């Protein structure tokens, strides 16, 4: 078994797979195909496209592109892919402005693949949503959905459209679990 130097562990987040019967991918198939294409120690967490893997040091955008190409070639559809490192997830979690005041089951993270244009972020910051709080940073929109994400007007699609970015959303529990898995 080939070993990878510790510290080269990554998290890949796929957007929009296995949702309402769309873009279906079995996690066992995904793990196998990613390993066949050079990623090591591939693990997945739940069916929504959370992947932990080891790889030689490569820049994040190259890894994102590699995974997206593998999925396109093997499964026949495009899936926006975001790659993070352990320190990215730690920083995102520590920076949540709602952590102290909110029930953790009401916290969500819209993780953006690219930084929104400043003018779009400023315009978006002026919006208000009943029972929903949010804060925009360069990499994440923090959501506090007092009535739950399922009822929220402020969702991944709206954020992508208004900020002109690609993004994927994860709840607080999933973010904590990903940090735990990458720390093992």
Residue pairs with C-beta under 8 A, 6 or more apart in sequence:
2 40
3 40
4 40
4 41
4 54
4 55
4 56
8 54
8 55
8 56
8 57
9 41
9 52
9 53
9 54
9 85
9 86
9 182
10 52
10 53
10 54
10 55
10 60
10 63
10 83
10 84
10 85
11 50
11 51
11 52
11 83
11 84
11 85
11 86
11 88
11 89
11 178
11 181
11 182
12 49
12 50
12 51
12 53
12 63
12 64
12 67
12 81
12 82
12 83
12 84
13 49
13 50
13 51
13 81
13 82
13 83
13 84
13 111
13 168
13 170
14 25
14 48
14 49
14 50
14 51
14 67
14 71
14 79
14 80
14 81
14 168
15 49
15 79
15 80
15 81
15 82
15 156
15 166
15 167
15 168
16 22
16 23
16 49
16 79
16 80
16 168
17 23
17 24
17 25
17 47
17 48
17 49
17 79
18 24
18 25
18 47
18 48
18 49
19 48
23 75
23 77
23 79
25 49
25 71
25 75
27 44
27 47
29 74
30 42
30 44
30 51
30 71
31 42
31 43
31 44
31 51
33 70
33 74
34 42
34 51
34 53
34 67
34 70
35 42
37 66
37 70
38 55
39 53
39 54
39 55
39 67
40 53
40 54
40 55
41 52
41 53
41 54
42 51
42 52
42 53
43 51
43 52
43 53
43 181
44 50
44 51
44 52
45 51
45 52
45 174
45 177
45 178
45 181
46 174
48 174
49 79
49 168
50 170
50 174
50 178
51 67
52 178
52 181
52 182
55 63
58 66
60 83
60 84
60 85
63 83
64 81
64 82
64 83
64 113
65 81
67 81
67 83
68 78
68 79
68 80
68 81
71 77
71 78
71 79
71 81
72 78
72 79
80 113
80 166
80 167
80 168
82 111
82 113
82 166
82 167
82 168
84 111
86 179
86 182
86 183
88 139
89 175
89 178
89 179
89 182
90 179
92 109
92 111
92 139
92 140
92 175
93 99
93 175
93 176
93 179
95 137
95 140
95 142
96 107
96 109
96 142
96 172
97 135
97 142
98 107
98 133
98 135
98 142
98 144
99 107
101 144
102 144
104 172
104 173
105 148
105 171
105 172
105 173
106 144
106 145
106 146
106 148
107 142
107 143
107 144
107 145
107 171
107 172
108 142
108 143
108 145
108 149
108 169
108 170
108 171
108 172
109 140
109 141
109 142
109 143
109 169
109 170
109 171
109 172
109 175
110 140
110 141
110 142
110 143
110 156
110 159
110 167
110 168
110 169
111 139
111 140
111 167
111 168
111 169
111 170
112 138
112 139
112 140
112 141
112 159
112 163
112 165
112 166
112 167
113 165
113 166
113 167
114 165
114 166
115 138
115 139
115 165
116 124
116 136
116 163
116 164
116 165
117 163
117 164
120 162
120 163
120 164
121 136
121 163
123 162
124 136
124 159
124 162
124 163
125 136
127 154
127 162
129 152
129 153
129 154
130 153
131 145
131 146
131 147
132 143
132 144
132 145
132 146
132 147
132 152
132 153
132 154
133 143
133 144
133 146
134 141
134 142
134 143
134 144
134 154
135 141
135 142
136 163
141 159
141 163
141 167
143 149
143 152
143 154
143 169
145 151
145 152
145 154
149 155
149 169
149 171
155 169
156 167
156 168
156 169
159 165
159 167
160 166
160 167
170 178
